[in-house]
């Protein structure tokens, strides 16, 4: 999976402006795909050059013109090929987990501060995803519902492990003091 696949997938439902694509990357898709703002527009340009999408410049009154992108038949075929290809293994790249793994080298206080920050972040992600799920549940395909439910359960599990880990770290701190 790459940004090309995600963008083509977004355009399968309807035509979108570059801004709308960026918003989807930053909102719903941010829970399970990471793409930088700087990759979106170059990717749109490449997809257009490869005739996988078309671009229409739409005039707007009182606003700058916007580009609206539409998937072509060739793009639909490419996206279908992606969907029918073997599923890649998930990959996890987490600076938090890497630092946590080596936390023994910085002491309990620093580890607790990392856990606290990650707890706040994960709780916000969980709350946002749960809210979006409640808003859009009735409009979602069953496969989308499963996807969002997996995300929600993963955040719940992460929050539970963080809470348990904080208790464990605090107990170890107390034992060292005694």
N, C-alpha and C positions, 0 to 999 in steps of 0.2 A: 504494500500500500504506500502510496506517495500522494503529494498534494494534487497531482494531476487526477488521480482516481477520485479523490474527495471532491474536487471541483466538478468533474464530470457527473458525479453522483448528485451533487446539489442541483445541477442543471437538468437532470432527468425529469424533475417535477415541473419546473417552470423556468423561464428566462429570469436572469438576475443581473442587477448592476454590480460593478466591482465593489461598491460600498456594502451592498447586501451580502455578497460572498464573504467579505472581510468580517462583517457582523456575525455571520454564522460560525466562522472559524473562532471568533472571540467568545461566543456564547455557547451554544449547544455542543459544538464539536470540540471545544476546549477541554471537555471532560475525558475525551479518549483519543484525541489527535492533537499534536503540537505542530503548529506552523507559524512562522514569523510573518509579520505584515510585509516585509521586504520580499518574500517569495511569491506572494499572491499575484501581483501585477505582472512580474516577469513570466510567471507560469501562464497567465491568461494570454499574454502576447505569444508565447510559444504554442499554446493550444490553438490559437487562431491561425498562426503560421502553418501549423500541421493540418489545418482544415478540420479540426475536431470540434471547434466552436466558431460561431460568427459573432461579429460585434456590430451593433447598431448605435449610432450616435443619436440620442434623443434630446431634442430641444426642450428646455424648461423655461417657463416664463418667470423672470425675477430670480432665477437660480442659474448656476453654471450648468452647461449641458452635461448629460451623463451617458456613459457607455453601458448598453445592456447586452448581455451575452446569452447566446442560445446554442444549445448543443446541436450538432449536425448528425445525420445518419451515421457518418463515419465515427463520430464521437460516441454515439450510442452503442455502436458495435464494439468499439474499444472498451467502453465501460462494462459491457456484458462479458467481454473476454476476461476482464479483471475479476468480475463476480464469479465466473465459472472456473477461474484458476484455483490451484490449491491454496488453502488458507495458510498464511504465514504464522509462525509462532509469535506470540506477543513478546515484546521486548520492554524491559523496564530500565529506565535511565533516571536515577534519582540521586541528586546531590545530597538530599536529606538522609536517605538510607546509607549512602556511602560514608557520610560523616558520622552517623549513628554507629555504624559498624566499628569505626575506629575511635569511638568516644572514650574508650578507656584511657586515651592519651591526653585528655583535656579535663577530666574530672567530672564529678556528678553534677555540679552546679551548671556547667556549660551544657551537659546532656539534657538536664531538666529544662533549660531555656530553649533548646532546640525542640524538645517534645512539646513544650507549651506553645511555641509559635506554630508548630505543625498542627497541633490540636485546634488552634483558632482557625488556621487556614482550611483544614479538612472539614471543620464544622460549617464554615461558610460555604464551601463547595457542596457539602451535603445538603444544607438548607436551600441553596440556589437550585440544585438539581431536583430536589423534592418539590420545590415550588413550581418549576417549569413542568415537571411531570404532572402535577395536579392541574395545571392550566391547559396542557395540550393532550392529556391522556385520551380523551374522547376522539381526537382527530388522528391518532397514531395507528399505524399498522401494527399487528401483533409482534412482528420482528423488532420494531422500534421500541415497543413496550418492554420486551425482554432485554434489549440493549440498555435502556435506562434503568431498569430494575437491577441489572448486574452492577451498574455504576453506583446506585444507591446502596446496595448490599456491601460493595467494596468499601465505601466510605464508612458505613456502620462498623464493619470489621476493623478498619484502620483506627477509628476513634476508640473502639473497645480495647484494642491492643495498646494504644498510646496511654489510655487511662490506667490499665494494669501495669504498664511499664513505669509510669510515673510513681505509682505506689511502690513498686519493687525498688526503684532507684532511691526513693525516700527512706525505705527500710534499710537499704545498704548504707546510706549516709548516717542514719541513726546508729547502726551497729558499729560504725567506725568511730563515732563520738563516744560511745559507751565503753 
